[in-house]
Amino acid sequence: TTQLVDPITLQVISGALKTIAEEMGHVLYR
């Protein structure tokens, strides 16, 4: 079975999502 997403990609995606969530939070507070 071939994995579609490797651990490194998961870390990059999770990091990007966290950054986007933080930016959206700042926008919502203003």
C-alpha positions in Angstrom: 0.0 0.0 0.0 1.4 3.4 -0.9 0.8 6.3 1.5 -0.7 9.3 -0.2 0.6 11.7 2.5 4.0 11.2 4.2 4.7 12.5 7.8 6.7 15.5 6.5 3.8 16.7 4.4 1.5 16.2 7.3 3.7 18.4 9.5 3.8 21.1 6.8 0.1 21.1 6.3 -0.6 21.1 10.0 1.8 24.0 10.5 0.2 25.9 7.6 -3.3 25.3 9.0 -2.2 26.5 12.5 -0.7 29.7 11.0 -3.9 30.3 9.0 -6.0 29.7 12.1 -3.9 32.2 14.1 -4.2 34.8 11.3 -7.9 34.4 11.1 -8.2 34.7 14.8 -6.3 38.1 14.7 -8.6 39.3 11.9 -11.8 38.2 13.9 -10.6 40.0 17.0 -10.1 43.3 15.2 
